[in-house]
């Protein structure tokens, strides 16, 4: 890349930097993309750069692969029902240990190494995420969100720090729940009036034809997103992600993005370029 190309890239990014400066963007990070060092390093640089140009990033993370690694070490067989982890008391202890103690601090350390300032918290801190048992209780300690207490987040964000939030919630009585990180990200985005919700996934976005990457739906509205679910264009693991985006948009988030986290610097490509790389859903 020559100097002229670099200047052209910066010129293309400038309007977006100006537009989103001071705005809050919630980024969900999890799944298989957490396992590759190159992708992790690129993501942490992206997050630091967002913060340095005035954007206010908030990170929500899961940690399924790392949880499975530890369950395997302890000879506990993971169980899933309808795409959600069945979480008994023993598994819940492992989930808390891994998400809050290991994965959260790895992300914080990675962002801080770039020169940015990340602060690791969980849904338990300050009762950030209040929850209840999901459905009929057949998933054990899997939770559904009842309330987001965003008061603890706002001062952290306003002081220029980057919150890194593990997707654990609890009841008022202190019973912990494992909560789907996509839904945590969506509810937090709505609670803090975020400009954008971005879900980093291991797919290019919403495809009209799941077997054809060229069929990426780059920009759709709320109705088209709902139609995609009803017509089974969106199914399996992409369905709850799309539903999460729809719910966030219905609560006031301006735009939701489903992008391919396997692409280096996916965040910057989606936010700061004209073409983007994933699917943007608008209200």
KOLBA-7393 format. One record per residue (C-alpha): residue number from 1; residue in three letters; x negated, z, y negated. Coordinates in steps of 0.2 Angstrom, whole numbers, plus 2048, in hexadecimal, padded with zeros to 3 digits. Layout:
<recs>
+------+--------+-----+-----+-----+
! nuro ! padren !   X !   Z !   Y !
+------+--------+-----+-----+-----+
!  NUM !    ALA !   X !   Z !   Y !
...
+------+--------+-----+-----+-----+
</recs>
This chain:
<recs>
+------+--------+-----+-----+-----+
! nuro ! padren !   X !   Z !   Y !
+------+--------+-----+-----+-----+
!    1 !    UNK ! 800 ! 800 ! 800 !
!    2 !    UNK ! 7F9 ! 7FB ! 7EF !
!    3 !    UNK ! 7FB ! 804 ! 7DE !
!    4 !    UNK ! 809 ! 7F8 ! 7D9 !
!    5 !    UNK ! 813 ! 7FC ! 7E8 !
!    6 !    UNK ! 811 ! 80F ! 7E5 !
!    7 !    UNK ! 817 ! 80D ! 7D3 !
!    8 !    UNK ! 826 ! 803 ! 7D9 !
!    9 !    UNK ! 82B ! 810 ! 7E6 !
!   10 !    UNK ! 829 ! 81E ! 7D8 !
!   11 !    UNK ! 834 ! 813 ! 7CC !
!   12 !    UNK ! 841 ! 811 ! 7DA !
!   13 !    UNK ! 842 ! 824 ! 7DD !
!   14 !    UNK ! 842 ! 829 ! 7CA !
!   15 !    UNK ! 855 ! 827 ! 7C8 !
!   16 !    UNK ! 859 ! 831 ! 7D7 !
!   17 !    UNK ! 84D ! 83F ! 7D2 !
!   18 !    UNK ! 855 ! 840 ! 7C1 !
!   19 !    UNK ! 867 ! 840 ! 7C9 !
!   20 !    UNK ! 863 ! 84E ! 7D6 !
!   21 !    UNK ! 858 ! 859 ! 7CC !
!   22 !    UNK ! 860 ! 86A ! 7CC !
!   23 !    UNK ! 86C ! 866 ! 7DA !
!   24 !    UNK ! 86D ! 86F ! 7EA !
!   25 !    UNK ! 86B ! 865 ! 7FA !
!   26 !    UNK ! 86E ! 86E ! 80B !
!   27 !    UNK ! 863 ! 867 ! 819 !
!   28 !    UNK ! 867 ! 86A ! 82C !
!   29 !    UNK ! 857 ! 86A ! 837 !
!   30 !    UNK ! 857 ! 86C ! 849 !
!   31 !    UNK ! 858 ! 864 ! 85A !
!   32 !    UNK ! 84A ! 859 ! 862 !
!   33 !    UNK ! 842 ! 854 ! 852 !
!   34 !    UNK ! 83C ! 866 ! 850 !
!   35 !    UNK ! 830 ! 864 ! 85E !
!   36 !    UNK ! 824 ! 856 ! 857 !
!   37 !    UNK ! 817 ! 85C ! 84B !
!   38 !    UNK ! 815 ! 84C ! 841 !
!   39 !    UNK ! 828 ! 84C ! 83D !
!   40 !    UNK ! 827 ! 85F ! 839 !
!   41 !    UNK ! 819 ! 85C ! 82D !
!   42 !    UNK ! 821 ! 84D ! 824 !
!   43 !    UNK ! 832 ! 857 ! 822 !
!   44 !    UNK ! 829 ! 866 ! 81A !
!   45 !    UNK ! 820 ! 85A ! 80E !
!   46 !    UNK ! 831 ! 852 ! 80A !
!   47 !    UNK ! 839 ! 863 ! 807 !
!   48 !    UNK ! 82B ! 869 ! 7FC !
!   49 !    UNK ! 82B ! 859 ! 7F2 !
!   50 !    UNK ! 83E ! 85B ! 7EF !
!   51 !    UNK ! 83B ! 86C ! 7E8 !
!   52 !    UNK ! 82D ! 866 ! 7DD !
!   53 !    UNK ! 838 ! 859 ! 7D4 !
!   54 !    UNK ! 846 ! 866 ! 7D1 !
!   55 !    UNK ! 851 ! 863 ! 7E0 !
!   56 !    UNK ! 857 ! 874 ! 7E8 !
!   57 !    UNK ! 855 ! 871 ! 7FB !
!   58 !    UNK ! 85D ! 87E ! 807 !
!   59 !    UNK ! 858 ! 87D ! 819 !
!   60 !    UNK ! 864 ! 882 ! 828 !
!   61 !    UNK ! 85C ! 881 ! 839 !
!   62 !    UNK ! 860 ! 882 ! 84B !
!   63 !    UNK ! 854 ! 883 ! 859 !
!   64 !    UNK ! 85B ! 87D ! 86A !
!   65 !    UNK ! 84C ! 876 ! 872 !
!   66 !    UNK ! 842 ! 886 ! 86E !
!   67 !    UNK ! 850 ! 891 ! 874 !
!   68 !    UNK ! 850 ! 887 ! 885 !
!   69 !    UNK ! 83D ! 889 ! 886 !
!   70 !    UNK ! 83F ! 89C ! 885 !
!   71 !    UNK ! 84E ! 89D ! 891 !
!   72 !    UNK ! 844 ! 893 ! 89E !
!   73 !    UNK ! 835 ! 89F ! 89C !
!   74 !    UNK ! 841 ! 8AE ! 8A0 !
!   75 !    UNK ! 849 ! 8A4 ! 8AE !
!   76 !    UNK ! 85A ! 8A3 ! 8A5 !
!   77 !    UNK ! 864 ! 893 ! 8A8 !
!   78 !    UNK ! 86C ! 88C ! 898 !
!   79 !    UNK ! 87E ! 889 ! 899 !
!   80 !    UNK ! 888 ! 87D ! 88E !
!   81 !    UNK ! 89B ! 87A ! 88C !
!   82 !    UNK ! 8A2 ! 86C ! 881 !
!   83 !    UNK ! 891 ! 86A ! 879 !
!   84 !    UNK ! 88F ! 87C ! 874 !
!   85 !    UNK ! 883 ! 889 ! 87C !
!   86 !    UNK ! 88C ! 896 ! 886 !
!   87 !    UNK ! 884 ! 8A6 ! 880 !
!   88 !    UNK ! 885 ! 8B6 ! 889 !
!   89 !    UNK ! 87D ! 8C6 ! 883 !
!   90 !    UNK ! 86C ! 8C3 ! 88B !
!   91 !    UNK ! 86B ! 8B1 ! 884 !
!   92 !    UNK ! 871 ! 8B7 ! 873 !
!   93 !    UNK ! 862 ! 8C3 ! 872 !
!   94 !    UNK ! 856 ! 8B4 ! 876 !
!   95 !    UNK ! 85F ! 8A9 ! 869 !
!   96 !    UNK ! 85D ! 8B6 ! 85B !
!   97 !    UNK ! 84B ! 8B9 ! 860 !
!   98 !    UNK ! 847 ! 8A6 ! 860 !
!   99 !    UNK ! 851 ! 8A0 ! 851 !
!  100 !    UNK ! 84D ! 8AF ! 845 !
!  101 !    UNK ! 83C ! 8B5 ! 84B !
!  102 !    UNK ! 833 ! 8A5 ! 850 !
!  103 !    UNK ! 83B ! 894 ! 84A !
!  104 !    UNK ! 840 ! 89B ! 839 !
!  105 !    UNK ! 82F ! 8A1 ! 835 !
!  106 !    UNK ! 827 ! 891 ! 83C !
!  107 !    UNK ! 831 ! 887 ! 82F !
!  108 !    UNK ! 82D ! 893 ! 821 !
!  109 !    UNK ! 81B ! 893 ! 825 !
!  110 !    UNK ! 81B ! 880 ! 826 !
!  111 !    UNK ! 824 ! 87E ! 815 !
!  112 !    UNK ! 819 ! 88B ! 80C !
!  113 !    UNK ! 809 ! 882 ! 812 !
!  114 !    UNK ! 80E ! 873 ! 807 !
!  115 !    UNK ! 80E ! 87F ! 7F8 !
!  116 !    UNK ! 820 ! 881 ! 7F7 !
!  117 !    UNK ! 829 ! 892 ! 7F8 !
!  118 !    UNK ! 834 ! 894 ! 807 !
!  119 !    UNK ! 83E ! 8A4 ! 80B !
!  120 !    UNK ! 844 ! 8A7 ! 81D !
!  121 !    UNK ! 855 ! 8AF ! 820 !
!  122 !    UNK ! 863 ! 8B0 ! 82D !
!  123 !    UNK ! 876 ! 8B1 ! 82C !
!  124 !    UNK ! 874 ! 8C3 ! 82E !
!  125 !    UNK ! 86B ! 8C6 ! 81E !
!  126 !    UNK ! 876 ! 8CC ! 811 !
!  127 !    UNK ! 885 ! 8C8 ! 81C !
!  128 !    UNK ! 881 ! 8B6 ! 817 !
!  129 !    UNK ! 88B ! 8AF ! 826 !
!  130 !    UNK ! 89A ! 8B9 ! 82C !
!  131 !    UNK ! 8A1 ! 8B3 ! 83D !
!  132 !    UNK ! 8AD ! 8B6 ! 84B !
!  133 !    UNK ! 8AD ! 8B1 ! 85D !
!  134 !    UNK ! 8B0 ! 89F ! 860 !
!  135 !    UNK ! 8C1 ! 89A ! 868 !
!  136 !    UNK ! 8C6 ! 8A4 ! 877 !
!  137 !    UNK ! 8B5 ! 8AB ! 87A !
!  138 !    UNK ! 8B1 ! 8A0 ! 888 !
!  139 !    UNK ! 8A0 ! 89C ! 880 !
!  140 !    UNK ! 89B ! 8AE ! 87E !
!  141 !    UNK ! 892 ! 8B3 ! 86E !
!  142 !    UNK ! 894 ! 8A2 ! 866 !
!  143 !    UNK ! 89C ! 8A4 ! 855 !
!  144 !    UNK ! 8A7 ! 89B ! 849 !
!  145 !    UNK ! 8A4 ! 89E ! 836 !
!  146 !    UNK ! 8B1 ! 8A9 ! 82D !
!  147 !    UNK ! 8A8 ! 8AA ! 81C !
!  148 !    UNK ! 898 ! 8A5 ! 813 !
!  149 !    UNK ! 891 ! 8B3 ! 807 !
!  150 !    UNK ! 887 ! 8A7 ! 7FC !
!  151 !    UNK ! 883 ! 8B5 ! 7EF !
!  152 !    UNK ! 873 ! 8B9 ! 7F8 !
!  153 !    UNK ! 86D ! 8A6 ! 7F8 !
!  154 !    UNK ! 870 ! 8A2 ! 7E6 !
!  155 !    UNK ! 862 ! 8AD ! 7DE !
!  156 !    UNK ! 856 ! 8A7 ! 7EB !
!  157 !    UNK ! 85A ! 894 ! 7E7 !
!  158 !    UNK ! 85A ! 897 ! 7D4 !
!  159 !    UNK ! 849 ! 89F ! 7D4 !
!  160 !    UNK ! 842 ! 88F ! 7DC !
!  161 !    UNK ! 840 ! 895 ! 7EE !
!  162 !    UNK ! 846 ! 88B ! 7FD !
!  163 !    UNK ! 851 ! 895 ! 809 !
!  164 !    UNK ! 84F ! 892 ! 81B !
!  165 !    UNK ! 85E ! 898 ! 825 !
!  166 !    UNK ! 860 ! 89B ! 837 !
!  167 !    UNK ! 871 ! 898 ! 83E !
!  168 !    UNK ! 876 ! 8A9 ! 844 !
!  169 !    UNK ! 885 ! 8B2 ! 83D !
!  170 !    UNK ! 88D ! 8C3 ! 840 !
!  171 !    UNK ! 89E ! 8CC ! 83F !
!  172 !    UNK ! 8A0 ! 8DA ! 832 !
!  173 !    UNK ! 89D ! 8E6 ! 841 !
!  174 !    UNK ! 88C ! 8DE ! 844 !
!  175 !    UNK ! 88F ! 8D4 ! 854 !
!  176 !    UNK ! 884 ! 8C5 ! 853 !
!  177 !    UNK ! 889 ! 8B3 ! 857 !
!  178 !    UNK ! 880 ! 8A3 ! 85A !
!  179 !    UNK ! 888 ! 895 ! 84F !
!  180 !    UNK ! 886 ! 883 ! 84F !
!  181 !    UNK ! 879 ! 87F ! 841 !
!  182 !    UNK ! 882 ! 86F ! 83C !
!  183 !    UNK ! 892 ! 879 ! 838 !
!  184 !    UNK ! 887 ! 887 ! 82F !
!  185 !    UNK ! 87F ! 879 ! 824 !
!  186 !    UNK ! 890 ! 872 ! 820 !
!  187 !    UNK ! 898 ! 883 ! 81B !
!  188 !    UNK ! 889 ! 888 ! 811 !
!  189 !    UNK ! 889 ! 877 ! 808 !
!  190 !    UNK ! 89B ! 87A ! 803 !
!  191 !    UNK ! 898 ! 88C ! 7FE !
!  192 !    UNK ! 88A ! 889 ! 7F2 !
!  193 !    UNK ! 892 ! 879 ! 7EB !
!  194 !    UNK ! 884 ! 86E ! 7F2 !
!  195 !    UNK ! 882 ! 85C ! 7EC !
!  196 !    UNK ! 87D ! 856 ! 7FD !
!  197 !    UNK ! 87E ! 85B ! 80F !
!  198 !    UNK ! 870 ! 853 ! 81A !
!  199 !    UNK ! 870 ! 854 ! 82D !
!  200 !    UNK ! 860 ! 84F ! 835 !
!  201 !    UNK ! 864 ! 848 ! 846 !
!  202 !    UNK ! 85C ! 83D ! 854 !
!  203 !    UNK ! 867 ! 82E ! 850 !
!  204 !    UNK ! 866 ! 821 ! 842 !
!  205 !    UNK ! 877 ! 827 ! 83C !
!  206 !    UNK ! 889 ! 822 ! 840 !
!  207 !    UNK ! 889 ! 811 ! 84A !
!  208 !    UNK ! 898 ! 806 ! 84C !
!  209 !    UNK ! 890 ! 801 ! 85C !
!  210 !    UNK ! 886 ! 80F ! 864 !
!  211 !    UNK ! 87B ! 802 ! 86D !
!  212 !    UNK ! 877 ! 7F9 ! 85E !
!  213 !    UNK ! 86C ! 801 ! 851 !
!  214 !    UNK ! 86F ! 7F3 ! 845 !
!  215 !    UNK ! 882 ! 7F8 ! 844 !
!  216 !    UNK ! 87D ! 808 ! 839 !
!  217 !    UNK ! 88B ! 80C ! 82D !
!  218 !    UNK ! 881 ! 810 ! 81E !
!  219 !    UNK ! 88F ! 816 ! 812 !
!  220 !    UNK ! 8A1 ! 81B ! 817 !
!  221 !    UNK ! 8AE ! 826 ! 80F !
!  222 !    UNK ! 8B8 ! 835 ! 815 !
!  223 !    UNK ! 8C6 ! 82A ! 81C !
!  224 !    UNK ! 8BA ! 81E ! 825 !
!  225 !    UNK ! 8B1 ! 82D ! 82D !
!  226 !    UNK ! 8C1 ! 834 ! 833 !
!  227 !    UNK ! 8C6 ! 823 ! 83A !
!  228 !    UNK ! 8B5 ! 822 ! 843 !
!  229 !    UNK ! 8B9 ! 832 ! 84D !
!  230 !    UNK ! 8CB ! 82C ! 850 !
!  231 !    UNK ! 8C5 ! 81B ! 857 !
!  232 !    UNK ! 8B7 ! 823 ! 861 !
!  233 !    UNK ! 8AA ! 81A ! 858 !
!  234 !    UNK ! 8A3 ! 82B ! 855 !
!  235 !    UNK ! 8A3 ! 836 ! 865 !
!  236 !    UNK ! 898 ! 842 ! 86F !
!  237 !    UNK ! 88B ! 84B ! 865 !
!  238 !    UNK ! 88E ! 841 ! 855 !
!  239 !    UNK ! 8A0 ! 847 ! 854 !
!  240 !    UNK ! 89D ! 859 ! 84F !
!  241 !    UNK ! 890 ! 853 ! 843 !
!  242 !    UNK ! 89D ! 847 ! 83B !
!  243 !    UNK ! 8AA ! 854 ! 83B !
!  244 !    UNK ! 89E ! 860 ! 832 !
!  245 !    UNK ! 89B ! 853 ! 825 !
!  246 !    UNK ! 8AE ! 850 ! 822 !
!  247 !    UNK ! 8B1 ! 863 ! 821 !
!  248 !    UNK ! 8A3 ! 865 ! 814 !
!  249 !    UNK ! 8A9 ! 856 ! 80A !
!  250 !    UNK ! 8BB ! 85D ! 80A !
!  251 !    UNK ! 8B4 ! 86D ! 802 !
!  252 !    UNK ! 8AC ! 865 ! 7F4 !
!  253 !    UNK ! 89B ! 85F ! 7FA !
!  254 !    UNK ! 897 ! 84E ! 7F1 !
!  255 !    UNK ! 88F ! 845 ! 7FF !
!  256 !    UNK ! 88A ! 848 ! 811 !
!  257 !    UNK ! 87C ! 83E ! 81A !
!  258 !    UNK ! 878 ! 83C ! 82D !
!  259 !    UNK ! 866 ! 836 ! 82E !
!  260 !    UNK ! 859 ! 833 ! 83B !
!  261 !    UNK ! 84D ! 841 ! 83B !
!  262 !    UNK ! 841 ! 838 ! 847 !
!  263 !    UNK ! 83C ! 82D ! 838 !
!  264 !    UNK ! 82E ! 834 ! 82E !
!  265 !    UNK ! 833 ! 839 ! 81C !
!  266 !    UNK ! 845 ! 836 ! 820 !
!  267 !    UNK ! 84B ! 842 ! 813 !
!  268 !    UNK ! 842 ! 839 ! 805 !
!  269 !    UNK ! 847 ! 828 ! 80B !
!  270 !    UNK ! 859 ! 82D ! 80B !
!  271 !    UNK ! 85A ! 836 ! 7FB !
!  272 !    UNK ! 84E ! 82C ! 7F0 !
!  273 !    UNK ! 84F ! 81A ! 7F5 !
!  274 !    UNK ! 85D ! 80D ! 7F1 !
!  275 !    UNK ! 860 ! 808 ! 804 !
!  276 !    UNK ! 85F ! 819 ! 80C !
!  277 !    UNK ! 85C ! 81A ! 81F !
!  278 !    UNK ! 86C ! 823 ! 826 !
!  279 !    UNK ! 87F ! 824 ! 824 !
!  280 !    UNK ! 885 ! 82C ! 813 !
!  281 !    UNK ! 897 ! 832 ! 814 !
!  282 !    UNK ! 89F ! 834 ! 803 !
!  283 !    UNK ! 8AF ! 83D ! 7FD !
+------+--------+-----+-----+-----+
</recs>
